């Protein structure tokens, strides 16, 4: 017994560095608060106030509400196109210099400025018009597209800061801490609704920009970036600015050699497509189709967020027990059930149930998918394949909004049935993802034996 005790490090030593002080260190806290800050933007602008604003200024009856949905969808799709075009180039910048904060700062500030300009422009009253719309509305659409592009681009650098502040057993702890802090940002963002109510949405844009800036200050001013490491590659090798596209192509060819990973990438494309589009459209669907007031939707969104937190925690344990493929299949079934219920809902109770199920699916998708990527990827190529899955997610953020917006545009004359049909198009995508998932060759990895 004494020999066994001597062979193991003291309990205090084993847990050193994993206590609460880990999360309160300046690098970790300033990094996590950026998740808090950008989640305020994502929640307030992408999900809540931008769709409600467009419905307010473009909607008013069953047909124009669908036209508003179309413009919301196309603006999100346009941002996705920019991400698909520029993300590989941003990756080259980061790989070439080894620097992250140096790029995060201007991209975050650009997102904040364009968010502020959305509010400033929405307040203007100009007789000019463009594309058949008042010029102020067209400018808000353009500024939203730019703000969302710069916001998503900043996350590329933010996510890659994690290995700089954590390693070994600290990495999953700090990653989870960032997610938890980010969800808390959703709750802070909802305070804006208490100030602006259901009318002054331009002020909501300006207040969101202010909160985004305020909680970004720690990472902008206090986070100290480690000295940049030499870029990868052979000595003297210089990567061209457009080599990011070549990298994506080469990684794609590598993925095709690993059939299970390649097929799962297709499944994830469709899953993410359905989830991301539903996030962007849920507020206008709730208000225009289900007749919810803005206040009722805020409460619905709050409950869905809590369900996402609970779902992500629960599916972490489910994934460990049944394996990531089965767990991903269960998430897909929950997502399909949520979308079908929402499309068929004619009572608020059914729509509440759909929102809760959707929250569970939304919070669990990345938990199960990330685990499966790790399990299916060769260790020496894991970074490449994570990059490819990130690119796939950005590519899917174009297709879903484009299809949704086209359906609402084509069927606008049918009123709310157009939005219900558009939502069912997301069901088709989720089912396509599930079919692809079933074809993934997979064997649940054996668990490592516990320490004696």
N, C-alpha and C positions, 0 to 999 in steps of 0.2 A: 504494500500500500504506500509505504514511504517512497519507494522507487518511482511509482506512478505519479505521485505528487511532485517529485523532483523533476520528472521529465516534462511537465507542463509549466508554462510561464504563470506567474501569479495572476490571479483574476484581475487585479487592479492594473497590472501591466498590459494584459491583453485588451483591456477596454480603454487604455489611455488614448486620448485624442478622439474618442467616439462619443463623448458626452455632450451636454448642452452647449459648452463653450465652443465646440466645433462650429455650430450654426451662428454664433454671435461674433465670430472673427470678422474683421473688416472685409477681407476679400469675399468670403462666402455671403455675408449679409448684403453687401453692396451688389453682388451678382444676383442674388435672389430677388432683391427689390426691383431689379429691372423686369423680372417676370411679373411682379406685382404691377408695375407701371404699364407694360405693354398689354397685359390682360385687360386693364381698364379700357385701352383703346379698342381691343378686339371685341370686348363685350358691348361697350357703349356705341361705338361707331358701326362696326360690321353687322352686329346682331340686332341692336335696338334702335338707335336714334336716326341713323341714315335711312333705313327702310321706312321708319315712321314718318320722317320728313318728306320723302318722295311720295308716300301715300297721301300725305296732307296736301301737298302742292299740285299733284297730278291726278289724284284719285277723287272720289266723291260719289261714284256710282259703280255698279258691278263691272261695267266695261273698262272704265278708266282705272279702276283698282288693278285690273289685270295688266294694263299698259304700264302702270307703276312697277308691278312685279317684273315686267320685261326689262325695264331700264335698270332695276336693281341687279338682275341676273347678268345682264350684259356688262355692267360696270365691274362686277366681280370677275367675269370671264376675261375682260380686258386686263385687269391686274394680273390674272393668272398667266396670260400670254407674255406679259413683260417679265414675269418671274421665270418662265420657261426659257426665254431668250437670254436673260442676263445671269441667272444663277450659276451656270458653268463658268462664266467669266469671273464672277465674284469669287468662286472657289479657287481659280487660278491666282487671283490677287493674294488671297489668304495663304495659299501654299507657297507662293513665290517669296513672300515677305515674312511669313510666320507670325504676322501681326493680326490681332483681332479687334482690340479696343480702338485702334487707330481708324478702323473702318466702321465699327459700330457707331461711334460718336456722330459722324456726319449723316449716316443713314437714319439714326434715331431722331436727330434734330430736324431732318427733312420731313420725316413723318409727322412730327409735332407741328412744324410750320404749315404743312398742307392741311392738317386737321383744323388749325386755327383759321386758315383761309376759307375752309368750307363754311365756317360760321360767319366770318366777315362778309363773304360774298352773298350768303343767303339773306343777309340783312339789306343788301343793296336793292334799290328799286329802279331798274333801268328799262326804258321802253324798247331797247334793242332785243332782237331774237336771233336764234340760230337753230337749224335743224327742226324748225317748227316749234321750238320751246323758248321761253324767256331765257335771255342770256345768262342770268344769275343761276338758273337751274342747270344749264349746260356746264357752267364753270364749277358748280358744286360736284357734278358728276365727274368732271376731269380731276378736280382736286381729291376726291375720294379715291379714284383709281391710283393717283400718285401716292397718296398717304398709305394706302394698303400695300402698294408695292414696296415702299421704303420700310414700312413696318415689318413685312415678311422678310425682306432682305436683311434687316438688322438681326433677325433671329438666327440666320446662318452663322454670323460671327459670335452671337451670344451663346448658342448651343455648343460651339467649339471651344468656348472658354472653360467648360467643365473640367476637362483633363488637366487644365492649368492650376485648378484650385483643389482638386481631389484625385486620389488614386486608391487602389486596393479596396478595402471594405468601406472607405469613406465615400467612394464615388456613388453607389446607389443611395446612400443616406442623403447626400447633398442634392442629388438629382430629385429624390422624392420631396425634400424640403423645398426646392424651387417650385415644384408643381403645387404643393400645399400653399405656399405664399402666393402663387399666381391665382389660385382659386379665391383666395382672400381678396385679391384685387378686384374680382368680379363684384364682391359685396360692396367694396368702396365705390366702385363705379356707379352702382345703383343709387348712391346718395345724390348723384346729380339729378335723378328724376324727382327726388324730393324737393329740389330747388326750382326746376323748370316746369314741373307738371307735365301736362299732355299737350302743350301748345308751343312753347318757345324752344323749338328744337335747334335753331341756330345758336342760342346761348348754350345748349348742351354740347355742341361741337367745341365751342370756345372753352368751356369749363373742363371738358375731357382733355383738350390740348394742355391746359394748365396742370391738371393732375398727372398727365403723362410726363410732362417736364419735371414736375416736383419730385416724383418718385424715381425719375431717372438720374437725378443729380448725384446720388451716391456713386453710381457706376461711372458717370461722366467725370466727376471731380475727385473721388477718393480711391477708386480701384486702380491699383498699380500693376500694369502689365509686365510680365516677365520678359527679359531680353529675348528678342526674336531668334529662333533657331535657324540654321541654314536650310534653304529649301531642299526638298528631296530630289534625287536624281544623281546622275554621274557628275563628277567634278567638271566644272566648266560648261555643263549643259544649261542652256537657257531656253526656258519654255516660252512660246509665243503667247500673245494675249488671247488668241482664239483657240489655244490648245485645250481649253475646258471642254469644247465640243468633242474633240478627239478622245479625251478621257472618258466622257460619258459613253461614247461608242465602244471603246475598248472594254470598259466595265460591263457594258451590255453583252458583248460577245463572251466575256468570262462567265456571266450569269447563265447564258444559254448552255454552257458546259455542265452546269449544276441544275438538272431538270427540276428538282423539288423547289429550289429557290426561285427559278424562273417562273414556274407555274404559280407559286405563291405571290410573286410580284404582280402578276395579272390579277389575282384575287384581291390583293390589297388596293390596286388601282381602282377597282369598282367599289369596294367598301368605302374608301376614302372619298370617292366621288360623291356617293350618296350622303355621307355624313357631313362633308364640308358644304354641300349645296343646301342641305336642310338647315344648317346653322345660319347661313346667310338669309334664308327666306322665312324663317319661323315667325318673326314678328309680324310681317305683313300678312302672312297666312292666318295667324291668330286673330288679327284685327279685321282684315278685309273679308275673310271667309267665315270665321267662327264668330265674329261680332264681339270679340273681346275689346274692352277699353284698353288704353295704354297702361293704366294702373293695374288692371287684371293681368295683362301680359307680363308686366314686371314681376308680379308675384309668381306667375307660372314659370318664368325664367329662373327665378330664385330657387324654386322647388326642384326644377330640372337640374340645376347646378349641384344641389345637395345630393340628388340621385346619382349624378356623375361621380361625385366624391365617393359615395357608398359603393357604387358599381365598380369603380377602379380598384378599391380595396378588396372587395369580394372576389373579383375575377383574378386578382393576384393569387389568392389562395386556390381558386378553382383551377387556374392554369398549372399550378404546382401539382395538384392532385391528379388531373385527368390528361395533362399534356396540352401544349399550345395549339395543336390543330383542332382538337375537340373543343377547346375553350373558344377559339376563333369562330368555329361553327356555331356555338351557342350565342356568341355576340351577334353574328349575322342573323340568326333567327329572331333575336330580340329586336334588332334593327328593322327587319322586315315586318314584324308584328307592329312595331311603333308606326311605321310609315303607312301600312294598310289601315290601321285604326284611325290615324289622322286624316287620311284621304276619305274614309267612309264616315267620319264623325259628323253627326248632326246634333249632338248635345255636348254641352261643356264638360260633363262628367267623362264621356268617352275621350274627348280631346285631352283632358287632364291625365287620364291613364296613358294615352299615347305619348304625352310629353315626358312623363316619368320613365317610361320604357326607353324613350329616345335618350334621355339623360344617362341611363345605365349603359346603353350601347356606346354613346359618345365618350364616356369616361373610360370604357373598357377596351375600346378598339386598339389604342396604342399599347396598352398593357400586354395584350395577347400577341399583337403583331410584332412588337419589339422583341419579345421573348422568342418568337418563332424565327425571326431574322437571325438572332444570335445562334440558335440551335442549328439552323440550316447552312450558315455561312462558314467557310473554312476560316480558321483563326487568322491566318496570314492575309486574308482578303476581306476581313469583316468591315474595315473602314470603307473600302471601295463600295461594298454592297449597301452599307447604310447610306452612303452618298447617292447611290442609284435609287434606293427606295425614297429618299427625300425628293429627288428629281421626279420620280413617278408620281408622288403626291402633288407636286406643283402642276404636273401635266394634267392630272385628273381634276384639278381645280378650274380648268378651262372647260372641259367637256360638260360637266354637270350643270353649271349655271347657263351655259350656252343652250343645252337641250331644254332646260326648265324655261328659260326666257322665250325660246322659240315656240314652245307649246302654248304658253300664256298669250303670246302675240297672235298665233294662228287661231286660237279659240277664244279670243277676247270677247267676241259677240255672244258667247254662251255664259258670260258672267262668271260666277264662282266655280262653275264646273271646269273652267280652264285651269284654275289652280289645283283642283283635285286631280285632274288628268296629269298635270305637270308633276305632282307629288308621286303619282303612280309610276311615272317614268323613272323615279329614283328607286322604286321597288324593283323594277326590271334590272337596274344596275346592281342592286344588292343581291338579287337572285343569281345574276351572272357571276358575281364574286363568289357566292357559295358553291356554285357548280365547279368553278375553277379550283376552289379550296379542296373539294372532295377528290380531285385528281392529284393532289400533292402527295407524293410518296413520303411517308413519315413514320417514324418509330419513336415513341416517347423515351427520352434519355433516362438511363438508370440514375437514381438519386445517389449522391455520394454518401457513404456511411457516416453517421453522426459520430462525433468525438466520444470516446469512452469517458 
